[in-house]
């Protein structure tokens, strides 16, 4: 018998260490993908008093990340809120909503979103009609805040991934 480790023992130990690290850091086969929308909140969190970090962020209630969206229906309902925190909403064209597929093909017209203001909250509740079929099975609902001069404010928006189904 030899006193050192054999090649088989070293390989087994390496496999076990890699599996353990994958389990700890979430790279194993059972890991879940985190949605790429930082502004998504559940409805119960929307009703909370806004924190400093929520000021100016669009908090999307519908659609939820990776929600199935039927392409046989003529469009999609979108609901969101914005804790305005001293933001003054003037004019009807303050928000736009558009639906795109994964190839960035616009499948809806750019919708100027209607909104309601109550105390320190701006609520969006709109329906975005589809103009064409998506080319892929996935896409995004993009909500953008527009400045008083008509420019899109890229830091003040939300991008929600959706899945298109028949």
Buried (B, 14 or more C-beta within 10 A) or exposed (E): EEEEEEEEEEEEEEEEEEEEEBEEEEEEEEEEEEEEBEBBBEEEEBEEEBEEEBBBBBBBBBBBBBEEBEBEEEBBEBBBBBBBBEBEBEEEEBBBBBBBBBEEBBBBEEBBBEBEBEEBBBBBBBEBEBEEEBEEBBBBBBBBBBEEEEEEEEEBBBBBBBBBEE
